[in-house]
């Protein structure tokens, strides 16, 4: 049984806010580290373990966004008409927004640092090359994921209608091992100087990594009631344990000079993100957040897409701005400035309906 409508909306808004804060945090941390002393975390805070834990927890932003998409989009009956409506209302505005920001940020990048050619821009605009600013990779990936949403939703609907959930869960477990556990083992071995590699049969056959879709499927599973009958204490304890493992792995990785560049498939990131998502939905199931606390979270959640797009150029500027603060204060300053400016720009610009719909995807 899924959460009721009011609880669902509030939990998703809280998760959107958490996801955005994580994204701002990871970029602000790396900007502060670069300003202080390259990739030396101890140069930022004097405590490499504390900075490592902060970076590890901040990697959960994109996984949370993906699970939110699965929670909201996959529990639908995609007929031909509804699929066309989905493409018109969800995919088309996303593509238009990406193209506008891709051009604008390419111009900003060309003026500021150079290195962007017309060919580079054309490739990114056609989705056959990287975007001029790194954070737009997520928008490119989401466009691809949205194209597959109707087909994936139909598959999940068929699995549910035919009672094939146990078989589907077994398949998901196998994919988790192939695309998360084994690559994570290889990464850990590489950090220890061990050249031994564990390769799954799927990798050998060249099957594309479905990490985005797996996160979205987990969001769908939670929408369908996964974990909702589990005792709350067990869910919260699992979340704390998963986040602790993530912090330990980030600290260990940084101590081995990796800088914790782990991607979305790294097992501690997967477990930490999934357990945090489940814990928040479970905690708000059947409950209402007081308006005084909910309204700020909802306001940020509504602006989250626009803030995601706009914060990165601000962080890059702050990265090279001479600031009279150091350590955690430097990180907090960069993050606060990026948050305030991006929120203000989105909030003010969204007063115009066209900007709200086509630039910032506000609904």
ABEGO torsion letter per residue (X at the ends): XBBBAAAAAAAAAAAAAAAAAAAAAAAAAAAAAAAABEABAAAAAGBAAAAAAAAAAAAAAAAAAAAAAAAAAABBBBBAAAAAAAAAAAAAAAAAAAAAAAAAAAAAAAAAAEGBBAAAAAAAAAGABBBABAAAAAAAAAAAAAAAAAAAAAAAAAAAAAGAAAAAAAAAAAAAAAAAAAAAAAAAAAAAGBABBBBBAAAAAGBBBAAAAAAAAAAAAAAAGBGAABBAAAAAAAAAAAAAAAAAAAAAAAAAGAGGABBAABAAAAAAAAAAAAAAAAAABGBBBBAAAAAAAAAAAAAAAAAAAAAAAAAAAAAABBBABBEAAAAAAAAAAAAAAAAAAAAAAAABAAAAAAAAGBX
